[in-house]
Amino acid sequence: MTEIPYRYEPTTTAAAIRADFPELEPGTETGTVVTIAGRLMLRRVQGKLAFGTLDDGSGDHETGRIQLFGLARSTPDFEGFCDLNLGDWIGVTGEVMTTKRGELSVRVDGWDTLAKAQRSFPDKFHGISDADMRYRQRYVDLWVTEESRTAFRMRSQVMSLTRRFLEERRFMEVETPVFHPIPGGALARPFTTHHNALDMELFLRIAPELYLKRLVAGGFERVFEIARVFRNEGVSTRHNPEFTMLELYQAYGDYSDMMSITEELVAHLAMEIHGTTSLTYGDRELDLSAPWRRATMLELIAEHTGLELSLETPIDELRGHCEAHHVEVKPSYGPGKLLLELYEKTCEAELWGPIFVTDYPKEVSPLSRDHREQPGMTERFEGIVAGRELCNAFSELIDPAEQRLRFEDQVRQGDAGDDEAMAVDEDYLRAMEYGMPPMGGLGIGMDRLVMLLADVSTIRDVVLFPTLRPEQP
């Protein structure tokens, strides 16, 4: 067996060759010698001629592939070249030319095996039909499913563009802990772990919120983090136990500023990636241009159910309306929680949007500031696009005494059986007591944003290695 080299040095890529030689006449020899490397994806032998398709990942399944043209009289070890397996990594040196049929090619004047594919490699352009195999064996899926490669290139572009967008607006990127001594920043069940040396229980973060707001109290007026977060919840087409969240905080702003940032960022990403804010998602048109519609939760309940409800509606009446709409009701639910559950059951999936659903009850918004005009409500919104939550944002609560009361109410809800309730975070309260300026905060689910821009219906198509059950033998 030929020894596999320790390193290899390509001089160009398939995409670059196509860009450099866009229109050559059939039978043209350019005199340009290149060295390329990648996977052999197709191969056919016709007597003393051998043709192959090399994919080096430099573009899509058209621009990132180049034909290899081998001749028995000039290709070293021609028989060995003809016996290569699909999926083998190879390096090729030769002249850029076109065949008599006009196919842009690299003549195989020299070649090396860089890695052998010891498992059967798919030989079709149509990807992998078995969805479970696609997600478990992403290292194969990326080579044979063009849509997968496109989606993950787009994901990378979205993250890069988002950073640039925020940095241009004077936001500073920071990093906060993944291990938290107290779970907080969102209503979710955490994953737990144990630190042996300190002999203490720790929690994987469910949100970076409370640490980011500590930094605003510390004098960093505009901060953001693109954070990996972890929530011990179910798996669905829109939920993965670990996912990526953009969180940002702006001193001296409020939730109206967060609405502006959200709609501007999403429209900017659509324009940069697609050249338009008018997209198609799931065969349905969607216009992401600003401004987005604003409507309160209570207004939407009225629109979709005909019910004029408020926090003053008798609780037995609210429970009756929830039960009539098949909403699960627990004894611990107050008016605010009942209204939220009714809204989510009757409205959210029907909101194509984009729309900002505003003004949530205080009962379900423990970190949001009281609404300046509506008692019992907070200045909070969720951005809904294509029937699903894209983001959550507030005018941030900055009064430590009120925050303590909210935390204590969360503890009572936890004692009543709510395993997503928050705990009292004394250090965060201490940071607030040193003085926390007015601020707006925003969290965007980046996986869902990529789903939207890539027009895919499941989060597994935009997470490289989604969480799956163990493989069965």
C-alpha positions as CSV (number, residue, x, y, z in Angstrom):
1,M,0.0,0.0,0.0
2,T,1.3,3.5,-0.9
3,E,2.3,5.4,2.2
4,I,-0.1,8.1,3.1
5,P,1.6,11.5,3.3
6,Y,1.7,13.4,6.6
7,R,0.8,16.7,4.8
8,Y,-0.3,17.9,1.4
9,E,-0.2,21.3,-0.1
10,P,-3.0,22.2,-2.6
11,T,-2.3,25.3,-4.7
12,T,-5.9,26.1,-5.5
13,T,-9.5,25.0,-5.2
14,A,-12.2,23.7,-7.5
15,A,-14.2,26.9,-7.0
16,A,-11.2,29.1,-7.8
17,I,-10.4,27.1,-11.0
18,R,-14.0,27.6,-12.2
19,A,-13.7,31.3,-11.4
20,D,-10.4,31.6,-13.2
21,F,-11.5,29.7,-16.3
22,P,-15.2,30.4,-16.8
23,E,-15.4,30.0,-20.6
24,L,-12.9,27.7,-22.3
25,E,-13.4,26.2,-25.8
26,P,-13.6,22.4,-26.0
27,G,-10.2,20.8,-26.3
28,T,-8.3,23.7,-24.7
29,E,-5.1,23.2,-22.8
30,T,-4.3,26.2,-20.6
31,G,-0.7,25.4,-19.7
32,T,-1.7,26.1,-16.0
33,V,-0.6,23.4,-13.7
34,V,-2.5,23.1,-10.3
35,T,-2.6,20.9,-7.3
36,I,-5.9,20.2,-5.7
37,A,-7.2,17.9,-3.0
38,G,-10.6,16.5,-1.9
39,R,-12.9,13.5,-2.0
40,L,-13.5,11.4,-5.1
41,M,-17.3,11.6,-5.4
42,L,-17.9,10.0,-8.8
43,R,-15.8,7.9,-11.1
44,R,-16.2,6.1,-14.5
45,V,-13.7,4.3,-16.6
46,Q,-13.9,4.1,-20.4
47,G,-11.0,1.9,-21.7
48,K,-7.9,4.0,-21.5
49,L,-9.7,7.0,-20.1
50,A,-10.8,7.5,-16.5
51,F,-13.0,10.3,-15.3
52,G,-13.6,11.4,-11.7
53,T,-15.4,14.1,-9.8
54,L,-13.3,15.7,-7.0
55,D,-15.2,17.7,-4.3
56,D,-13.0,19.9,-2.1
57,G,-15.8,21.7,-0.2
58,S,-14.9,25.1,-1.7
59,G,-18.4,25.7,-3.0
60,D,-21.7,24.0,-3.6
61,H,-22.2,20.7,-5.4
62,E,-21.5,22.5,-8.7
63,T,-18.9,25.2,-8.0
64,G,-17.0,23.1,-5.4
65,R,-16.5,20.1,-7.8
66,I,-14.1,19.6,-10.7
67,Q,-13.7,16.8,-13.2
68,L,-10.5,14.7,-13.1
69,F,-9.3,13.5,-16.5
70,G,-7.0,10.5,-16.4
71,L,-5.2,8.9,-19.5
72,A,-3.6,5.5,-19.4
73,R,-0.6,6.8,-21.3
74,S,0.2,9.7,-18.9
75,T,-1.4,9.0,-15.5
76,P,0.9,7.3,-13.1
77,D,-0.5,4.0,-11.8
78,F,-3.5,4.4,-14.1
79,E,-5.0,1.1,-12.8
80,G,-4.6,2.2,-9.2
81,F,-6.4,5.4,-10.1
82,C,-9.2,3.5,-11.7
83,D,-9.6,1.3,-8.6
84,L,-10.1,4.2,-6.1
85,N,-13.1,4.0,-4.0
86,L,-15.8,6.6,-3.9
87,G,-15.2,8.8,-0.9
88,D,-11.4,8.3,-1.0
89,W,-9.4,11.5,-0.2
90,I,-6.9,12.2,-3.0
91,G,-4.5,14.9,-4.2
92,V,-4.1,15.5,-7.9
93,T,-1.5,17.6,-9.8
94,G,-2.1,18.4,-13.5
95,E,-2.9,20.9,-16.2
96,V,-6.3,22.7,-16.3
97,M,-7.9,21.9,-19.6
98,T,-11.3,21.1,-21.2
99,T,-12.3,17.8,-22.8
100,K,-13.5,17.5,-26.3
101,R,-17.0,17.8,-24.9
102,G,-16.0,21.1,-23.2
103,E,-15.9,19.9,-19.6
104,L,-13.5,21.9,-17.4
105,S,-11.1,19.4,-16.0
106,V,-7.8,18.8,-14.3
107,R,-5.7,16.3,-16.2
108,V,-4.3,13.7,-13.8
109,D,-0.5,14.0,-14.3
110,G,0.2,12.9,-10.7
111,W,-1.9,11.8,-7.8
112,D,-1.7,10.6,-4.2
113,T,-4.0,8.8,-1.9
114,L,-4.6,10.9,1.2
115,A,-7.1,8.7,3.0
116,K,-9.1,5.6,2.2
117,A,-12.8,5.4,2.6
118,Q,-13.2,2.1,4.4
119,R,-17.0,2.3,4.5
120,S,-19.3,2.4,1.5
121,F,-19.8,6.0,0.5
122,P,-23.1,7.2,-1.1
123,D,-22.5,7.8,-4.8
124,K,-25.6,9.9,-5.6
125,F,-26.1,13.6,-5.7
126,H,-29.5,13.4,-4.0
127,G,-28.3,13.1,-0.4
128,I,-29.2,10.6,2.3
129,S,-32.9,9.6,2.4
130,D,-32.6,8.2,6.0
131,A,-33.1,11.3,8.2
132,D,-31.6,9.5,11.3
133,M,-28.5,8.7,9.4
134,R,-28.2,12.3,8.2
135,Y,-28.1,13.6,11.8
136,R,-25.9,10.8,13.3
137,Q,-23.5,10.8,10.4
138,R,-23.2,14.5,9.6
139,Y,-19.7,13.8,8.3
140,V,-21.3,11.9,5.4
141,D,-24.4,14.1,5.0
142,L,-22.3,17.2,4.4
143,W,-20.7,15.6,1.4
144,V,-23.8,14.2,-0.3
145,T,-26.6,16.5,0.7
146,E,-26.1,19.9,-0.9
147,E,-28.9,21.5,1.2
148,S,-27.1,20.6,4.4
149,R,-23.8,22.2,3.3
150,T,-25.7,25.3,2.2
151,A,-27.6,25.6,5.5
152,F,-24.4,25.3,7.6
153,R,-22.5,27.8,5.5
154,M,-25.4,30.1,6.0
155,R,-25.4,29.6,9.7
156,S,-21.7,30.6,9.8
157,Q,-22.5,33.7,7.8
158,V,-25.4,34.6,10.1
159,M,-23.1,34.5,13.2
160,S,-20.4,36.6,11.5
161,L,-22.9,39.2,10.2
162,T,-24.6,39.4,13.6
163,R,-21.3,40.1,15.3
164,R,-20.4,42.8,12.8
165,F,-23.9,44.4,13.0
166,L,-23.6,44.7,16.8
167,E,-20.0,45.8,16.9
168,E,-20.9,48.6,14.4
169,R,-23.5,49.8,17.0
170,R,-20.9,49.8,19.8
171,F,-21.8,46.5,21.4
172,M,-18.9,44.6,23.0
173,E,-18.8,40.8,22.8
174,V,-18.1,39.1,26.1
175,E,-18.0,35.6,27.5
176,T,-19.8,34.5,30.7
177,P,-19.7,31.3,32.7
178,V,-21.3,28.1,31.4
179,F,-21.3,26.6,34.9
180,H,-23.8,28.4,37.2
181,P,-24.1,27.9,41.0
182,I,-27.7,29.0,40.7
183,P,-29.8,28.4,37.6
184,G,-31.4,31.7,36.4
185,G,-32.1,34.1,33.6
186,A,-35.0,32.1,32.1
187,L,-37.8,29.8,33.1
188,A,-36.5,26.4,32.3
189,R,-35.3,23.2,33.9
190,P,-31.5,23.1,34.1
191,F,-29.0,20.3,33.7
192,T,-27.0,19.5,36.8
193,T,-23.5,18.4,37.3
194,H,-21.0,18.1,40.2
195,H,-17.6,19.7,40.7
196,N,-15.5,17.2,42.6
197,A,-12.7,19.5,43.9
198,L,-15.1,22.1,45.3
199,D,-17.7,19.4,46.2
200,M,-20.5,21.5,44.9
201,E,-23.5,21.1,42.6
202,L,-23.4,23.2,39.4
203,F,-25.9,23.9,36.7
204,L,-25.3,24.3,32.9
205,R,-26.5,27.7,32.0
206,I,-30.0,28.1,30.8
207,A,-29.3,31.8,29.8
208,P,-26.4,34.2,30.2
209,E,-28.8,37.0,31.2
210,L,-27.9,37.6,34.9
211,Y,-24.1,37.7,34.2
212,L,-24.5,40.0,31.3
213,K,-26.6,42.4,33.4
214,R,-23.9,42.3,36.1
215,L,-21.5,43.6,33.4
216,V,-23.8,46.5,32.6
217,A,-23.8,47.3,36.4
218,G,-20.0,47.1,36.1
219,G,-19.9,49.8,33.5
220,F,-19.9,48.0,30.1
221,E,-22.9,49.8,28.7
222,R,-23.5,47.6,25.6
223,V,-22.7,43.9,25.8
224,F,-23.6,40.8,23.9
225,E,-22.8,37.1,23.9
226,I,-23.6,34.4,21.3
227,A,-23.9,31.7,23.9
228,R,-24.4,28.0,23.9
229,V,-27.2,27.3,26.5
230,F,-28.7,24.2,27.9
231,R,-32.3,23.3,28.9
232,N,-33.4,20.0,30.2
233,E,-36.6,19.9,28.1
234,G,-38.2,17.9,25.4
235,V,-36.9,17.4,21.9
236,S,-39.0,18.6,18.9
237,T,-38.7,20.2,15.5
238,R,-37.9,23.5,17.3
239,H,-36.2,22.4,20.5
240,N,-32.8,20.9,21.1
241,P,-31.5,20.5,24.7
242,E,-28.4,22.6,23.7
243,F,-28.8,25.5,21.4
244,T,-27.4,29.0,20.6
245,M,-28.8,32.2,22.0
246,L,-27.8,35.8,21.2
247,E,-28.3,37.9,24.3
248,L,-27.6,41.6,24.4
249,Y,-28.1,44.4,26.9
250,Q,-28.1,48.2,26.3
251,A,-27.8,50.7,29.1
252,Y,-30.3,53.6,28.9
253,G,-32.5,51.7,26.5
254,D,-35.9,50.0,26.9
255,Y,-38.0,47.4,25.1
256,S,-38.8,49.8,22.3
257,D,-35.1,50.0,21.5
258,M,-34.9,46.2,21.5
259,M,-37.8,46.0,19.0
260,S,-35.8,48.3,16.7
261,I,-32.6,46.3,17.0
262,T,-34.5,43.0,16.3
263,E,-36.3,44.1,13.2
264,E,-33.2,45.9,11.9
265,L,-30.9,42.9,12.5
266,V,-33.3,40.3,10.9
267,A,-33.9,42.5,7.9
268,H,-30.1,43.1,7.5
269,L,-29.4,39.4,7.6
270,A,-32.0,38.7,5.0
271,M,-30.7,41.4,2.7
272,E,-27.0,40.2,3.1
273,I,-27.8,36.6,2.6
274,H,-30.7,36.7,0.1
275,G,-30.6,40.2,-1.3
276,T,-34.2,40.8,-0.3
277,T,-36.4,40.9,2.9
278,S,-39.2,39.2,1.0
279,L,-38.7,35.5,1.5
280,T,-40.6,32.2,1.2
281,Y,-40.8,30.0,4.2
282,G,-42.6,26.7,3.8
283,D,-44.1,27.8,0.5
284,R,-45.6,30.8,2.1
285,E,-44.5,34.4,1.6
286,L,-42.9,36.3,4.5
287,D,-41.8,39.9,4.5
288,L,-39.1,40.6,7.2
289,S,-38.7,44.3,6.4
290,A,-39.1,46.9,9.2
291,P,-41.3,48.0,10.9
292,W,-43.0,44.8,12.3
293,R,-46.5,44.9,13.6
294,R,-46.9,45.6,17.4
295,A,-49.9,44.1,19.3
296,T,-50.5,43.3,22.9
297,M,-51.1,39.8,24.2
298,L,-54.6,40.8,25.2
299,E,-55.4,42.3,21.9
300,L,-54.4,39.1,20.1
301,I,-56.5,36.9,22.4
302,A,-59.4,39.1,21.5
303,E,-58.7,38.9,17.8
304,H,-58.4,35.1,17.8
305,T,-61.0,34.1,20.3
306,G,-63.4,37.1,20.6
307,L,-62.8,37.2,24.3
308,E,-62.1,40.6,26.0
309,L,-60.0,39.5,28.9
310,S,-57.7,41.2,31.4
311,L,-56.0,40.6,34.7
312,E,-59.2,41.8,36.4
313,T,-61.3,39.0,34.8
314,P,-62.5,36.7,37.6
315,I,-60.1,33.8,37.9
316,D,-62.8,31.2,37.7
317,E,-63.9,32.7,34.4
318,L,-60.3,32.6,33.1
319,R,-60.1,29.0,34.1
320,G,-63.3,28.2,32.3
321,H,-62.1,29.9,29.1
322,C,-58.8,27.9,29.3
323,E,-60.6,24.6,29.8
324,A,-62.9,25.4,26.9
325,H,-59.8,25.8,24.6
326,H,-58.2,22.6,26.0
327,V,-55.5,24.5,28.0
328,E,-54.1,22.5,30.9
329,V,-54.8,24.4,34.1
330,K,-52.9,23.9,37.4
331,P,-54.1,25.1,40.8
332,S,-51.1,27.4,41.2
333,Y,-51.8,29.3,38.0
334,G,-52.8,32.9,38.7
335,P,-54.5,35.3,36.2
336,G,-51.3,36.2,34.4
337,K,-50.3,32.6,33.8
338,L,-53.8,31.6,32.7
339,L,-53.7,34.5,30.1
340,L,-50.3,33.4,28.9
341,E,-51.4,29.8,28.5
342,L,-54.6,30.9,26.6
343,Y,-52.6,33.1,24.3
344,E,-50.0,30.4,23.5
345,K,-52.8,27.8,22.8
346,T,-55.0,30.0,20.6
347,C,-52.8,32.6,19.0
348,E,-49.1,32.0,18.7
349,A,-49.1,29.3,16.0
350,E,-51.5,31.4,13.9
351,L,-49.2,34.5,13.9
352,W,-47.3,34.4,10.6
353,G,-45.9,37.8,11.3
354,P,-43.4,39.1,11.8
355,I,-45.1,40.6,14.9
356,F,-44.0,41.8,18.3
357,V,-46.4,40.5,20.9
358,T,-46.1,43.0,23.8
359,D,-47.0,43.6,27.4
360,Y,-46.9,40.3,29.4
361,P,-48.2,39.8,32.9
362,K,-45.8,40.3,35.8
363,E,-46.6,36.8,37.1
364,V,-44.8,35.2,34.1
365,S,-42.1,37.8,33.7
366,P,-39.9,37.8,36.8
367,L,-37.0,39.8,35.3
368,S,-39.1,42.4,33.4
369,R,-39.8,46.0,34.5
370,D,-43.3,47.0,35.5
371,H,-45.3,48.5,32.6
372,R,-45.2,52.3,33.0
373,E,-49.0,52.6,32.1
374,Q,-50.6,49.2,32.8
375,P,-50.6,47.9,36.4
376,G,-49.9,44.2,36.7
377,M,-48.2,44.1,33.2
378,T,-44.5,44.4,32.3
379,E,-42.7,45.9,29.4
380,R,-41.9,42.7,27.7
381,F,-42.3,41.4,24.1
382,E,-41.8,38.3,22.1
383,G,-41.0,38.4,18.4
384,I,-43.2,35.8,16.5
385,V,-42.3,34.8,13.0
386,A,-43.9,32.0,11.0
387,G,-45.9,30.9,14.1
388,R,-43.0,30.4,16.4
389,E,-41.1,32.5,19.0
390,L,-37.9,34.0,17.6
391,C,-37.0,36.3,20.5
392,N,-37.8,37.5,24.0
393,A,-37.0,41.0,25.3
394,F,-37.7,43.4,28.2
395,S,-37.3,46.7,29.7
396,E,-35.1,45.2,32.4
397,L,-36.1,45.3,36.1
398,I,-33.5,47.3,38.0
399,D,-35.1,47.7,41.4
400,P,-33.4,45.2,43.8
401,A,-36.3,45.2,46.3
402,E,-38.8,44.4,43.6
403,Q,-36.5,41.8,42.1
404,R,-36.2,40.1,45.5
405,L,-40.0,39.9,45.7
406,R,-40.2,38.4,42.2
407,F,-37.5,35.8,43.0
408,E,-39.4,34.9,46.2
409,D,-42.6,34.5,44.2
410,Q,-40.7,32.2,41.9
411,V,-39.5,30.1,44.9
412,R,-43.2,29.7,45.9
413,Q,-44.1,28.6,42.4
414,G,-41.2,26.1,42.6
415,D,-42.5,24.8,45.9
416,A,-45.9,24.4,44.2
417,G,-44.4,22.1,41.6
418,D,-43.1,24.4,38.9
419,D,-39.7,22.8,38.0
420,E,-38.9,25.7,35.7
421,A,-39.1,28.4,38.4
422,M,-36.1,30.5,39.4
423,A,-34.2,30.6,42.7
424,V,-33.1,33.7,44.7
425,D,-29.7,34.8,43.4
426,E,-28.2,36.8,46.2
427,D,-25.1,37.9,44.3
428,Y,-27.2,39.2,41.4
429,L,-29.3,41.2,43.9
430,R,-26.1,42.6,45.4
431,A,-25.0,43.7,42.0
432,M,-28.4,45.5,41.6
433,E,-27.9,47.1,45.0
434,Y,-24.7,48.8,43.8
435,G,-26.9,50.5,41.2
436,M,-28.1,49.2,37.8
437,P,-29.0,51.7,35.1
438,P,-32.2,51.6,33.0
439,M,-31.6,49.1,30.2
440,G,-33.2,47.0,27.5
441,G,-32.3,43.3,27.0
442,L,-32.9,41.0,24.1
443,G,-32.5,37.2,23.5
444,I,-32.8,35.7,20.0
445,G,-32.8,32.0,19.3
446,M,-30.1,31.9,16.6
447,D,-31.0,28.3,15.5
448,R,-34.6,29.4,14.8
449,L,-33.3,32.4,13.0
450,V,-31.1,30.3,10.7
451,M,-34.1,27.9,10.2
452,L,-36.1,30.9,9.0
453,L,-33.4,32.2,6.6
454,A,-32.6,28.7,5.3
455,D,-36.3,27.7,4.9
456,V,-36.0,24.5,6.9
457,S,-38.7,23.1,9.2
458,T,-36.6,21.3,11.9
459,I,-33.9,22.6,14.2
460,R,-31.9,19.4,13.5
461,D,-31.2,20.7,10.0
462,V,-29.3,23.7,11.4
463,V,-27.5,22.1,14.4
464,L,-24.5,20.2,13.2
465,F,-24.7,17.4,15.8
466,P,-28.2,17.4,17.4
467,T,-29.0,15.5,20.5
468,L,-30.3,12.0,19.7
469,R,-31.2,8.9,21.5
470,P,-28.3,6.3,21.6
471,E,-28.0,4.2,18.5
472,Q,-29.6,0.7,18.8
473,P,-27.3,-2.2,17.8
